[in-house]
Amino acid sequence: MAYNARILLGRIAKVHGYEGVVTIRLESTFTEKITEMESVFLEIEGKQVPFFISESEYDDSGILKLKFDGYDSIEKVSQFTGCRVFLNSEKKEDITNMDFSGFKVYLKDNTLAGTISAIIENPGQWIINVETESGKELLIPFHKDFIIKIDKKKKVIQMDIPEGLTEIN
């Protein structure tokens, strides 16, 4: 799964000073004091890139000043002027406690791979045991890079698994 940065914090308005501090004009939805953040995502060339925050200052006027780890000069941060700034989604889903038994697994082309009959917890990686409609069992790594989306209500998981993996099993 890719980063899930959905909350638009604001836009970098300008560079402040000479030590790599940027000024962010906050969206109007952020009217209360901003809590301490560890990181934000900058939208650079259409992609959200994570940046860790080393210093932050907010003065209730709708302006937030941030300094990013490793960016300590005006030259390094001036390229970010105008970039949109996002926060991570506040709701973090912990899939380690979810029961996926009975979930249907669809591939990226929307073909049904089968139904999850078991989850095998190996050190470092989960493997899902998927039973096909023909009764064949597929072992698929349950890795974040393979998961496109999980719909808990419909009990459906859409995955983008490497080509040929279903033939190996």
C-alpha positions, 0 to 999 in steps of 0.5 A, a space after each residue: 500500500 502506498 502512503 495514505 496522505 489524504 488531509 490537505 494541511 495547506 500550501 508552502 507560501 514562501 521560505 522564511 529566513 536563511 536556515 531552511 524554514 518554510 511558511 505554510 498557509 493553512 487550509 481554513 479547516 485548521 482553525 485550532 492549534 496544530 498538534 506536534 507532527 513528526 512528518 508531512 507529505 509534500 506533493 512534488 510533481 504529482 507524487 506525495 513525498 514524506 518529509 520529517 520535521 525537525 522544528 515547527 512553530 504555529 502562532 494561531 494566525 493560520 501560518 505554520 513554519 516548518 523545518 525539515 530534517 536535512 534541509 538547512 538552507 534556503 537553496 534546499 527548500 526554495 524548490 518547495 514553494 507552492 507545493 501542497 502539504 498533506 497530513 497522514 490520515 488520522 484513522 490508521 487501520 491495523 490489519 494485524 487484528 483483522 480476520 480475513 477468512 472468507 474474504 474474496 480476493 480479486 486481481 487487478 483486472 477484477 478476475 476472482 482469484 478465490 476466497 481466503 481460507 486461512 492466513 499463515 503467519 510466517 516471521 516477517 510476512 503473512 501468506 494468505 491461503 486462497 481457495 479457487 472456485 475449482 478447489 485449487 489452493 493458492 498461497 499469496 504473500 499478503 504484502 502491502 505492495 500487493 494490496 490495492 484496496 480492502 473493502 471490509 463491508 463487502 469482504 473483498 480484497 483487490 490485489 496486484 500480484 506478480 505475474 505468474 504467481 498463480 501458476 506456481 502454486 
